[in-house]
Amino acid sequence: MLHYNFLDMKGIILLLTALILSTGLYAQTKTDHLAEGDLIFQTSLSAQSKAIQLATKSRYSHCGLIFKDKDGYYVLEAISQVKRTPLKLWINRGQGRSYVVKRLKNAKQILTLQKIAEMKKIGAQFSGKAYDLAFDWSDDKIYCSELIWKIYQRATGLEVGKLEKLRDFDLTNPIVRKKLKERYGNHIPMQETVISPVSIFNSKLLTMVN
């Protein structure tokens, strides 16, 4: 029968703590490099993520806007609905907890306190709206990249990312075709205006933060 004295147990506890921290389960999310108005991207684990990646030729399938309140940083996102999600929870929800952050190149000049307040106000107008599974361009429902694009455009006049038509994407993969069939049946709206996460990600108005 094995016996451990107090010092042995203390050493074991310290070792286990170090192992847990090394896995990132309790790692602190660093925020000193972030600013309000930053754009954050990740690979979602949602059912439609793979189809979005294949159709848009991008690793990233979900995105949101970073803002701050008295409780710290959060991500304004369109998921099941438009809502605030604490930054750490948002990061942990993505594939491998991996993410990237981008920022306007001239953010210091454009994203004044007044502009950030305006962006939050516009975002609040979308709060609670359902996620748009059909990727329609109206404001009745809304999807993640559409939320970002409209907030930036309406608050600053900037078009962060190029608007495209559904027909512009690669819709040939069986996974993509199956998802389109589920959403639209035999009437796919090829002329529908859309904005994809990768179009925003590749915008020349942005620069990498991390």
GIWOCOR-V190489 format. One line per field, one symbol per residue. psi: psi as a letter, one per 20 degrees, with the letter a starting at -180 (. if undefined). A space follows every 50 residues. Layout:
psi = ???
This chain:
psi = pqpprghghgggghghghgghhijhjqpopjiiqqpiqppqroqjrhigh gggghilqhpiqrrpprqahiaqrporodhrprpppggggghirpjkqrq prqphlhhhgmrhggghgghgghhhipiqqpnhilqirjgrqrghggggh ggghhiiqnnqpqrqhiirojhphgghghhghgicjmpmhjppqpqghgg hjpiiqqph.
